[in-house]
Amino acid sequence: MMREPGVRETAAPALSARQPGAVHSALSVLEAVAHLGAGVSAQRISAELGLPRATTYRLVNLLVEDEYLVRTPDLAGFALGAKVAQLAAVASPPVRLSSAARSVVDDARRVLRGGVHVALYVDRRIVVVDSDPDFPLSDEARLAREPERFALGRLLLVEDPAATGEVIEAARADLARWGATRQSGEITATTGCLALPIRDGAGVLAGALAFSGARHRVDEPDGVLAQLRPAADALAPLMV
């Protein structure tokens, strides 16, 4: 085959014998984080997989650089990152609300005059089932990458007894006081969000009904939660 003038032929990089093993180890690290849960330390991953600590730290740092893992807010552990969530979303068929569930959500949106969103928690991932078309979520990719920055992510993280840090403890206090997690003015100064849990018959967190809107409605959430709680209760048997 003739080459075009001025175009140099470059050989494809050879795959060394060690590279397949490194790829397998990296995938094993991702599987370990998914199995052990958000906040797992590199030391725990090393022990779980029987990998040398130096190898584990190198793989973890590479996976963080490429956004397959993220560091938890206290910097002591790791969680699955946005790239994993994106791959899972592509591989998984979209979840759709039933007509009965959609009716509940539509009623809540009419009453609240703000963003009302429905999410499921699947394998420690946040799957947004229905984002309010009139008041959409600000950044779903960031929600997957930095869940601790959002009420939906904080609700998922506080369910892990091993999760620690100032943000997590504040979220636990909000959940104890309000029955919901909050984020107020941290991403946009004038707005915030709430996440109210949806639990299955065994009390396990299965999803959430979230609100996003003006910051003052999140700082003093009684009015919003009075409308949101009945909707979350009505959604539970329709979704789980």
Secondary structure, DSSP 8 states (H G I E B T S, - for coil): ----TT----------TTHHHHHHHHHHHHHHHHHH-TTB-HHHHHHHHT--HHHHHHHHHHHHHTTSEEE-TTSS-EEE-HHHHHHHHHHS------HHHHHHHHHHHHHH-SEEEEEEEETTEEEEEE--SSS--S-HHHHHH-GGGSHHHHHHHHTSTT--SHHHHHHHHHHHHHSSEEEESSSSTTEEEEEEEEE-TTS-EEEEEEEEEEHHHHHSTHHHHHHHHHHHHHHHHHH-
